């Protein structure tokens, strides 16, 4: 599959699961099958609010076999002025939303002997996408969902289809009553841990696992990836005498290309070295794997496909 | 698009193989400039490129039917050319889905795929195959899903599992290879299976390539070209069969060099697979004789210059020393010293 840009989706159905949780079913606007979305995958939605455009990532809860719709569950955070408030209050069935093709940075291991799943609050969402596959494969797994008292009911309903005969537990006493070290210490060799939830829970799980001697490759924290963009800045192409605005979600290379100038590039991922341009003035935030540590410290070159300016202005010899 | 296949071509014994004019002009000539050195020459695999070979997700050409028959012959002699480790089962189905959906979408005259839930029906008209099966249930296919679909595809394929920040070659269909062995390499890490390549490790090429590939995203495949030289249009130059093809190198003479010596190009593609998070690595092999390449003015000038100035360690790694001088003597009269355009395109509309 070669992705041809964003996927337009129609909001097919919005289901209220609890006072703060809604499940959205999104179907392909122009019909046909959506790209296969694996367990653990997320989609980045472009939400066009009344005064600004937001890009928010949501884990898919629909199984990979489901090619006719993507499903997400969104919690409405009381103080939110961002995506969750917009989805809860500003979106109706029939509306159209754009999504980037699914990305999976939280995949299931193919060689685990057992899967230990720990969710905190709305962090249950990627775990819900794992369960149909784990059940279908007869894989050995254990799931612990940490919950506030008021959410126990909704999590029970979401997990009920998978619960018979399985080790699935909901811990309604919150994080304080949850024996993380006890659960991690009694797992058999070959177990993989997957944890999704608030940052402190994921960090605690990772550090507890490390202290108990778990190999790092067997501990997986949910991730939507590093931010691709950054603060906007001005790039000055000295030889051409042109000033370019590089936006928050744009790379320097894309900003140069948007002016119609063909800049050198090849891999577009910071590996090949083709897009290297000399820097005359300004500080570079290096994000590539090509320049050596010495070259990065010298601040004399920038790889335009991934790196940005740390300063407000970057003058390039191009 | 309807292709005219050449089902009677052979890649062994009598080597009944030839290129039509159109097939030569779509050849993915591997040298973008007049000199060659290893680099991370990876770019996004978008639809379209400098020749028609880049137009589709998986390229099918006039040699398709004959290449599939050659693959079946190799597998009949040596079934271990296709191996997949047990934990790669999801990656097998991912591969089948990707190849079937891509071929059906890109070549609707030749392939079709219809689905009724998990019940799929696959039609491959060039090979005369119609197969109904249940997606996810291997016993409904005559071979495992990876072997089933790669028997119907041109070029080799390997499956890489991603774990512990590395890529492990944990499966493959390898019958058209440039002297490497799946049986020997299966289970190896990225650096282990690239171990024999000279110069590139020291340049950090594999460190950077691995980091790049670990980040490879679903829906954003990438590609690169690799090359070597093969005597005769032989697809199976495997270590297992070295006694069969190794002696070919001694048969090159100044009279037959143009027809015997072939530039072998691999259009390599890498796809992140959705369910398994594995990477599918396609190694699509193209062969063109020196005589064929000499019909394209830009390519004959550039091939002469690249081979003339090639680093001695790369010459040795690619097995050139025994006959390189004969190739140079053959090409030198065609190289008038004129400049060549950047990039690999032929600069010709017709021959």
Interface residues (C-beta under 8 A of the other chain):
Chain A: X1 X2 X3 X35 X36 X37 X38 X39 X40 X41 X64 X65 X101 X102 X103 X104 X107 X108 X109 X110 X111 X133 X215 X216 X217 X266 X267 X268 X269 X270 X271 X272 X273 X289 X290
Chain B: X39 X40 X41 X42 X43 X44 X45 X46 X47 X57 X87 X88 X90 X91 X94 X97 X98 X101 X102 X118 X136 X161 X162 X163 X164 X165 X207 X208 X209 X211 X212 X215 X217 X218 X219 X220 X221 X222 X271 X274 X275 X276 X277 X278
